[in-house]
């Protein structure tokens, strides 16, 4: 398992993962993501952070966040692990790499919203 910054070549696979996750669909079950948004998040490294966890050459999980450099704060937009890779600690590894990256950049705070019935994500964010 390798965790890296996402590249433009990862865009389609990230988009597919985001749009196929019922946990992330927030607008009445409609698809909320498009390829231009995914590409903009990957390219805009000053205001966004997109990490991918890859097993072999497949993206197992993705963490996307917005960065607020002046305030030294970050907001987690999405954290998704493909169903077939769940239960392997990938979300924990992505979150730890996220925190490590932000600490290196001098960030002080991370914010995120978690659905009240998403017990696994709530536990991850409380640790």
Secondary structure, 3 states (H helix, E strand, C coil): CEEEECCHHHHHHHHHHHHCCHHHCCECCECCCCHHHHHHHHHCCCCEEEEEEEECCEEEEEEEEEEECCCCEEEEEEEEECHHHCCCCHHHHHHHHHHHHHHHCCCCEEEECCCCCCHHHHHHHHC
